[in-house]
């Protein structure tokens, strides 16, 4: 009988939930405006169904990570600013840039 303990695997993906940086699905639901919440609910339900049907969690992990970032931007007040800048870039407008070294937090 083999009594060795197998080496732990490095996970292919991680679903992070908890704390300010990784809001849970319940926190996302509670903080999103109603129209955006409906979009989250549809996407989240589809990802859960996919995970249930296939046993694969990658779609759910990716979806949750995206909505977590979305909510964090809303919490910081940066969401509308980011959308506005993206629209301006998409329209071909040149925007001021800041060197990456100046954006790093210490």
C-alpha positions as CSV (number, residue, x, y, z in Angstrom):
1,X,0.0,0.0,0.0
2,X,1.3,3.4,-1.0
3,X,1.2,5.8,1.9
4,X,2.9,8.8,0.3
5,X,1.1,12.0,0.1
6,X,0.8,13.4,-3.4
7,X,2.2,16.8,-4.2
8,X,-0.4,19.5,-4.2
9,X,-1.3,20.7,-7.6
10,X,-1.0,24.3,-8.7
11,X,-4.5,25.3,-9.6
12,X,-5.2,26.2,-13.2
13,X,-7.5,29.0,-12.0
14,X,-8.6,30.6,-8.8
15,X,-12.0,32.0,-8.0
16,X,-11.3,34.8,-5.5
17,X,-14.1,36.0,-3.2
18,X,-13.9,38.1,-0.1
19,X,-12.8,41.5,1.1
20,X,-12.8,44.8,-0.8
21,X,-10.7,43.5,-3.7
22,X,-12.8,40.4,-4.4
23,X,-16.5,41.2,-3.9
24,X,-18.8,38.2,-3.8
25,X,-21.7,37.7,-6.2
26,X,-24.0,38.9,-3.5
27,X,-22.0,42.1,-3.0
28,X,-22.0,42.6,-6.8
29,X,-25.8,42.2,-6.9
30,X,-26.3,44.5,-4.0
31,X,-24.2,47.4,-5.4
32,X,-24.9,47.4,-9.1
33,X,-27.6,49.7,-10.5
34,X,-30.8,47.8,-11.4
35,X,-30.2,47.8,-15.2
36,X,-26.6,46.6,-14.8
37,X,-27.6,44.1,-12.1
38,X,-30.0,42.4,-14.6
39,X,-27.1,42.0,-17.1
40,X,-24.9,40.5,-14.3
41,X,-27.7,38.2,-13.2
42,X,-28.1,36.8,-16.8
43,X,-24.4,36.3,-17.3
44,X,-23.9,34.8,-13.9
45,X,-26.8,32.4,-14.3
46,X,-25.4,31.3,-17.7
47,X,-21.9,30.8,-16.3
48,X,-23.3,28.8,-13.4
49,X,-25.4,26.6,-15.7
50,X,-22.3,26.1,-17.9
51,X,-20.2,25.1,-14.8
52,X,-23.0,22.7,-13.7
53,X,-23.4,21.1,-17.2
54,X,-19.7,20.8,-18.0
55,X,-17.9,20.7,-14.7
56,X,-15.6,23.4,-15.9
57,X,-15.2,26.6,-13.8
58,X,-13.1,28.7,-16.2
59,X,-16.1,30.6,-17.6
60,X,-17.5,31.3,-14.2
61,X,-14.0,32.4,-12.9
62,X,-13.5,34.8,-15.8
63,X,-17.0,36.2,-15.5
64,X,-16.7,36.8,-11.8
65,X,-13.3,38.5,-12.1
66,X,-14.6,40.9,-14.7
67,X,-17.6,41.9,-12.7
68,X,-15.4,42.3,-9.6
69,X,-13.2,44.7,-11.5
70,X,-16.3,46.5,-12.8
71,X,-17.6,46.9,-9.2
72,X,-14.3,48.1,-7.9
73,X,-14.2,50.8,-10.6
74,X,-17.7,51.9,-9.6
75,X,-16.8,52.0,-5.9
76,X,-13.8,54.2,-6.6
77,X,-15.8,56.5,-8.9
78,X,-13.5,55.7,-11.9
79,X,-16.0,53.7,-13.9
80,X,-17.6,56.6,-15.8
81,X,-14.1,58.2,-16.3
82,X,-12.8,54.9,-17.8
83,X,-15.8,54.6,-20.1
84,X,-15.4,58.2,-21.3
85,X,-11.7,57.8,-22.0
86,X,-12.3,54.5,-23.9
87,X,-15.0,56.2,-26.0
88,X,-12.6,59.1,-26.8
89,X,-9.8,56.6,-27.8
90,X,-12.2,54.6,-29.9
91,X,-13.2,57.8,-31.7
92,X,-9.5,58.3,-32.6
93,X,-8.9,61.2,-30.2
94,X,-5.4,61.5,-28.8
95,X,-5.3,61.7,-25.1
96,X,-2.6,62.8,-22.6
97,X,-0.6,59.9,-21.3
98,X,1.4,59.5,-18.1
99,X,4.6,57.4,-18.0
100,X,4.0,54.1,-16.2
101,X,6.6,54.9,-13.6
102,X,4.5,57.9,-12.4
103,X,1.4,55.7,-11.9
104,X,2.9,53.2,-9.6
105,X,1.8,53.3,-6.0
106,X,4.4,53.1,-3.3
